[in-house]
Amino acid sequence: MYRKIDGSEYQRIFVVGDIHGCYKKLMDALGRVQFERSTDLLLSVGDLADRGLQNIECYELLTTHWFHAVRGNHEQMAIDVLAGGEVDTWIANGGQWFFLLETSKKLLVEQLIRRAEKLPFIIEVNTEREKYIIAHADYPSDEYVYGKPVSEQLVLWSRKRLNAAMEGNSRKIAGADKFIFGHTPLVKPSLFKNQLYIDTGAVFGNTLTVIQIQ
């Protein structure tokens, strides 16, 4: 469930919001920050594909050395379908592109989805100054501890903490300096106490948010 990254191994570290098949937007954003693939690292809050047009390219990011992601609920829906689960939920949430692929491309994507099955739910990044925790929707506890058992379902799907924060009832999560989440499209990146939400709805015509944490 957890993975730890040592920031000292990289020159710069960036975190990107939900990509959802917007590969060109991602490449444009990396171009603007002059991302260097040999020395920098890009972390994703999950939801690489679905709804957008360049889904295969986004899944192929999992084969690169400069990109790491946590698992999002859209990866989980794909994983569940490959394991023989119900297809309707994935299709209803933008997964229909997979079923329209020709056989050779479908086999390629299946292999990439199996890579996604190995993605952690939570990444801890230790930089020189701060400890960052990255997860898709939430860290469903008021205190972070590396390796602590938490609900996978809530990590992938929960909006309870964000909804409360937007109503003025935010509270800090202990155990790390900052938590970075995606999952819920917002007009702009939003910080509540030490929780930063960076899904800005790129697939709906808005900006793809990329932030630098080191």
C-alpha positions as CSV (number, residue, x, y, z in Angstrom):
1,M,0.0,0.0,0.0
2,Y,2.8,2.4,0.8
3,R,6.0,3.5,-1.0
4,K,8.7,5.8,0.2
5,I,10.8,8.1,-2.0
6,D,14.1,9.8,-1.0
7,G,14.1,13.3,-2.5
8,S,17.9,13.5,-2.4
9,E,18.0,11.1,-5.4
10,Y,16.4,13.8,-7.7
11,Q,17.3,17.3,-8.7
12,R,13.6,18.4,-8.8
13,I,10.3,16.7,-8.0
14,F,6.9,17.7,-9.4
15,V,3.4,16.5,-8.7
16,V,0.7,16.4,-11.4
17,G,-3.1,16.3,-10.9
18,D,-5.5,13.9,-12.5
19,I,-4.3,13.5,-16.2
20,H,-7.3,11.6,-17.6
21,G,-5.8,11.0,-21.0
22,C,-4.6,14.6,-21.5
23,Y,-1.1,13.5,-22.6
24,K,-0.4,16.6,-24.7
25,K,-1.4,18.9,-21.9
26,L,1.1,17.1,-19.7
27,M,3.9,17.3,-22.2
28,D,3.2,21.0,-22.6
29,A,3.2,21.6,-18.9
30,L,6.5,19.7,-18.5
31,G,8.0,21.8,-21.3
32,R,7.1,25.0,-19.5
33,V,9.0,23.9,-16.4
34,Q,11.9,22.5,-18.6
35,F,11.5,19.1,-17.0
36,E,14.7,17.1,-17.3
37,R,14.0,13.4,-17.5
38,S,17.5,12.3,-16.5
39,T,17.5,14.1,-13.2
40,D,13.9,15.1,-12.3
41,L,10.9,13.1,-11.0
42,L,7.2,13.5,-11.8
43,L,4.7,12.1,-9.4
44,S,1.0,11.6,-10.2
45,V,-2.0,11.6,-7.9
46,G,-3.6,8.8,-10.1
47,D,-6.3,8.7,-12.7
48,L,-4.0,8.5,-15.7
49,A,-6.7,7.6,-18.2
50,D,-10.4,7.7,-19.0
51,R,-12.5,10.5,-20.4
52,G,-9.6,11.9,-22.5
53,L,-8.3,11.0,-25.9
54,Q,-4.7,9.9,-25.3
55,N,-5.2,7.1,-22.8
56,I,-2.6,4.7,-24.1
57,E,0.1,7.3,-24.0
58,C,-0.8,8.1,-20.4
59,Y,-0.7,4.5,-19.3
60,E,2.7,4.1,-21.1
61,L,4.1,6.7,-18.6
62,L,4.2,3.7,-16.2
63,T,7.1,2.3,-18.2
64,T,9.3,5.3,-17.8
65,H,11.9,5.8,-15.0
66,W,11.1,9.5,-14.4
67,F,7.4,9.0,-13.6
68,H,5.7,7.4,-10.6
69,A,2.1,7.3,-9.6
70,V,-0.3,6.3,-6.8
71,R,-3.3,4.3,-7.7
72,G,-6.4,6.2,-8.5
73,N,-10.0,5.0,-8.6
74,H,-9.9,4.8,-12.4
75,E,-6.9,2.5,-12.3
76,Q,-8.8,0.4,-9.8
77,M,-11.9,0.2,-12.0
78,A,-9.7,-1.1,-14.9
79,I,-7.9,-3.5,-12.7
80,D,-11.2,-4.9,-11.4
81,V,-12.5,-5.4,-15.0
82,L,-9.4,-7.3,-16.0
83,A,-9.9,-9.5,-12.9
84,G,-13.3,-10.4,-14.2
85,G,-15.3,-7.7,-12.4
86,E,-18.3,-5.7,-13.6
87,V,-17.6,-3.5,-16.6
88,D,-20.6,-1.1,-16.2
89,T,-19.0,1.2,-13.6
90,W,-15.8,1.6,-15.6
91,I,-17.7,2.4,-18.8
92,A,-20.0,4.9,-17.0
93,N,-16.8,6.7,-15.8
94,G,-15.1,7.0,-19.1
95,G,-13.6,3.6,-19.7
96,Q,-15.5,2.8,-23.0
97,W,-12.3,3.7,-25.0
98,F,-10.7,0.4,-23.9
99,F,-13.5,-1.7,-25.3
100,L,-13.2,0.1,-28.7
101,L,-9.6,-0.8,-29.2
102,E,-8.4,-3.2,-31.8
103,T,-7.1,-6.5,-30.4
104,S,-3.3,-5.7,-30.5
105,K,-3.8,-2.4,-28.7
106,K,-6.1,-3.9,-26.2
107,L,-3.5,-6.5,-25.3
108,L,-0.9,-3.7,-24.9
109,V,-3.2,-1.8,-22.5
110,E,-4.0,-4.9,-20.5
111,Q,-0.2,-5.3,-19.9
112,L,-0.1,-1.7,-18.8
113,I,-3.1,-2.0,-16.5
114,R,-1.3,-5.0,-14.9
115,R,1.6,-2.6,-14.2
116,A,-1.0,-0.3,-12.5
117,E,-1.9,-3.2,-10.3
118,K,1.5,-2.8,-8.7
119,L,1.1,0.9,-7.9
120,P,1.1,1.9,-4.3
121,F,-2.0,3.7,-2.8
122,I,0.2,6.1,-0.9
123,I,3.6,7.7,-1.6
124,E,5.7,9.4,1.1
125,V,8.3,11.8,-0.3
126,N,11.0,13.1,2.0
127,T,12.7,16.3,0.7
128,E,15.4,18.2,2.5
129,R,12.8,20.4,4.3
130,E,9.4,18.6,4.3
131,K,7.6,15.3,4.3
132,Y,4.9,15.0,1.6
133,I,2.2,12.4,1.4
134,I,0.6,11.7,-1.9
135,A,-2.7,9.8,-2.3
136,H,-5.5,9.9,-4.8
137,A,-8.6,11.0,-2.8
138,D,-7.7,11.1,0.9
139,Y,-5.6,9.8,3.7
140,P,-8.5,8.5,5.8
141,S,-7.0,9.1,9.3
142,D,-6.2,12.1,11.4
143,E,-2.6,10.9,11.8
144,Y,-0.3,9.7,9.1
145,V,2.1,6.7,10.0
146,Y,4.0,5.0,7.2
147,G,2.7,1.5,6.8
148,K,-0.4,2.1,8.9
149,P,-3.5,0.1,7.6
150,V,-6.1,2.4,6.1
151,S,-9.2,1.7,4.0
152,E,-8.2,1.3,0.3
153,Q,-11.7,2.2,-0.7
154,L,-11.5,5.5,1.1
155,V,-8.0,6.3,-0.2
156,L,-9.4,6.0,-3.7
157,W,-12.9,7.4,-3.5
158,S,-13.6,9.5,-0.3
159,R,-14.6,13.1,-0.6
160,K,-15.7,13.4,3.0
161,R,-12.7,15.4,4.2
162,L,-12.7,17.7,1.3
163,N,-16.5,18.3,1.5
164,A,-16.1,19.2,5.2
165,A,-13.2,21.5,4.5
166,M,-15.2,23.3,1.8
167,E,-17.9,23.9,4.4
168,G,-15.4,25.5,6.7
169,N,-14.6,22.4,8.8
170,S,-11.0,21.6,7.9
171,R,-8.6,20.0,10.2
172,K,-4.9,19.2,10.0
173,I,-3.6,15.7,9.5
174,A,-0.7,15.0,11.9
175,G,2.4,13.0,10.9
176,A,3.6,14.9,7.8
177,D,4.0,18.4,6.6
178,K,1.7,18.3,3.6
179,F,-0.7,16.0,1.9
180,I,-1.4,16.2,-1.8
181,F,-4.6,14.8,-3.3
182,G,-6.5,14.7,-6.6
183,H,-9.8,13.0,-7.4
184,T,-12.2,16.0,-7.2
185,P,-12.1,18.6,-10.0
186,L,-11.7,22.1,-8.6
187,V,-11.5,25.5,-10.2
188,K,-8.0,26.0,-8.9
189,P,-5.5,24.1,-6.6
190,S,-7.0,24.5,-3.1
191,L,-5.2,24.3,0.3
192,F,-7.1,23.4,3.5
193,K,-4.8,23.3,6.5
194,N,-2.0,21.0,5.3
195,Q,-4.0,19.3,2.5
196,L,-3.5,20.5,-1.1
197,Y,-6.0,19.4,-3.8
198,I,-4.6,19.6,-7.3
199,D,-7.2,18.1,-9.7
200,T,-8.2,21.1,-11.7
201,G,-10.3,19.2,-14.3
202,A,-7.8,19.2,-17.2
203,V,-10.0,16.7,-19.2
204,F,-12.9,19.2,-19.0
205,G,-11.0,21.9,-20.8
206,N,-9.2,23.4,-17.8
207,T,-5.6,23.6,-16.8
208,L,-3.6,20.6,-15.9
209,T,-1.9,21.5,-12.6
210,V,1.8,20.6,-12.1
211,I,3.4,21.8,-8.8
212,Q,7.0,21.6,-7.7
213,I,7.8,20.2,-4.3
214,Q,11.6,20.1,-4.6
